[in-house]
């Protein structure tokens, strides 16, 4: 992978990090392909972007209700698969804040397959390696 592609993928994840913050109004759907695979400990399923768009507000509200304060990109490793696709292994530092308790930090791991689309990328597969609905 050339340094230009590496730089664009790093910029993609920096923008994605901002978009997934609890107080963000960014269009999270803009990071995903028209259809993509979502997988986790409970299995895998194909997702249509319009279905995802309807689900995002509920997902965000549930995360805020559990005390999600922030998600920070801790590290990423990018592996080119070919000229069109790249695999990214990512570690997120998720911070929960509940009442007067000290912040609670959890490292979570995810794997993404990204497809080059024009001068950017779109997520075509996302694997969360832990059940995020059980983390808080």
Steps between C-alpha positions, in 0.01 A plus 500: 500500500637839413530778755219696332254213559629452854450870568146494360411194708639666812299813418192279447531355851566842655179630340313181602622548858344850504176370346447230764522734798181513710450872432577482126246599239712352220340270245637165609348337192749684279773267625322181391433341162141467371496151648751357743560204728483553874633224725562450868488234770130439430552426128504685171238670287484704183382858553345741252607859546139626525432252783819609674393865469178421689692306767776757572287738716389213727853363522633847592229558761564160660876570519443841661256344750773253600734793566710501184714813523747451215664258261864557415702334226782339695674322213446362154683261274419511130565208267441546126313207350520621139459827309138536609474356851688545828463334837531710815544366851401769746512542876254751646523646851139538612434724801187470713397763751218427744396728782785607725699183437849512347517455124504138392724421198466188289712402203296339224616348175342511158601385155384686191520424132498823304443553131656789312222721362627791291746686724374354828391169651181330615460223758377182331546276806531568871577241765468607862698249706290551813132562568490879534145489635634326812781746564455783750 
